[in-house]
Amino acid sequence: MLIIVTFNINESALNFDDTSQMLDVYEEYFENQFLQDTQEFYQLESTTYLQKHSVIEYLLKVYSDLF
């Protein structure tokens, strides 16, 4: 899976003193929302799967997806 992130921020207009400020921008504008969306996606995915399959089948699916 390829994820491309684009910020509509003029980097030359920003005056970053250190990389921690850049990390703050990343976390605020991308990471937090990405993690929340990922959590919601997998919660829905697992709930949907468990409605049609047993817990054992679900655990086998999770295990197989890891490898």
C-alpha positions in Angstrom: 0.0 0.0 0.0 1.3 3.4 -0.9 0.3 6.4 1.0 1.1 9.9 -0.2 0.8 12.8 2.1 0.7 16.4 0.9 0.6 19.4 3.2 -0.5 22.7 1.7 2.1 24.5 3.8 4.6 26.8 2.3 7.8 25.4 3.9 9.8 28.6 3.2 7.2 30.6 5.2 7.7 28.3 8.2 10.6 29.0 10.4 11.4 25.7 12.1 13.9 25.9 14.8 14.3 22.2 15.0 12.9 18.9 13.8 10.5 18.7 16.7 8.4 21.5 15.3 8.2 19.6 12.0 7.1 16.5 13.9 4.4 18.6 15.6 3.0 19.6 12.2 3.1 15.9 11.0 1.3 14.8 14.1 -1.3 17.5 14.1 -2.2 17.4 10.4 -1.7 13.8 9.5 -0.8 11.2 12.2 -3.6 11.7 14.7 -6.3 11.6 12.1 -4.6 8.7 10.3 -4.5 6.6 13.5 -8.1 7.4 14.3 -9.3 6.4 10.8 -7.2 3.2 10.9 -8.7 2.2 14.3 -12.3 2.9 13.0 -11.6 0.9 9.8 -10.3 -2.2 11.6 -13.0 -2.1 14.2 -15.6 -2.1 11.4 -13.7 -4.8 9.5 -13.5 -7.1 12.6 -17.1 -6.5 13.6 -18.3 -7.3 10.1 -16.2 -10.4 9.8 -17.3 -11.7 13.2 -21.0 -11.4 12.2 -20.4 -14.1 9.6 -17.6 -16.2 11.1 -16.6 -17.8 14.3 -14.0 -16.4 16.7 -11.7 -19.2 15.8 -12.0 -18.3 12.1 -11.3 -14.7 13.0 -8.2 -15.5 14.9 -6.9 -17.7 12.1 -7.5 -14.8 9.7 -5.7 -12.4 12.0 -2.8 -14.8 12.3 -2.6 -15.4 8.5 -2.7 -11.7 7.8 0.3 -11.2 10.0 2.4 -13.5 7.8 
